[in-house]
Amino acid sequence: MKIKKEEWFYLPNILTEFRLVTFPIPVLLIAYGHDLAALILVVVGVITDIADGYLARRLNQVSELGKILDPVADKLAIGSLVIALYLFKDFPLWATAVIIGRDLFILIASLLSLRKAEPTPTSNFFGKLTALAWTLLIISYLTPLVVVQKILLIVAPAMVPISALLYLYQFWYTGKFTGSPRSRG
């Protein structure tokens, strides 16, 4: 894995860098009770996450830097948001522990893979669906949609063990924690 200096200036990576710099703002807004503003910024973060993947493929700017920065930005944002929601919005502690535990597992597996000079680990389709379910759950806690919260509190955690088993199966048969080609740069 070799990161080139110019990768820092690829448009998809600039969007990811923007997310890295701004992720604390929604956390502060949640802490001060500004749920609508936090919701808007979380949605902007989701849109930039989708856009950076699309642009990376479209502009042929899929990069090793992006493969590292994007999941780091996602995990920092999601982890800090669930902690803020637990502290200030009645987000369940068990759900906070599940998502942080899942992300720590993914981080450790990725670091082990990188240490062995394997290709940069990437997520598979079901892993992306699991992340989407958690993102929707987080968003639901910034709205008055209690019914949606309750449904997603069942669906998102149920997807975690399935996702983990699929990654372990993949690792067992390939020896790598890589999924389908990354959808982001």
Buried (B, 14 or more C-beta within 10 A) or exposed (E): EEBEEEBBEBBBBEBBBBBBEBBEBBBEBBEEEBBEBBBBBBBBBBEBBEBBBBBBBEEEBBBBBBBBBBBBBBBBBBBBBBBBBBEBBEBBEEBBEBBBEBBEBBBEBBEEBBEEEBEBBBBBEBBBBBBEBBBBBBBBBBEEEEEBBEBBBEBBBEBBEEBBEBBEEBBEEEEBBBBEEBBBB
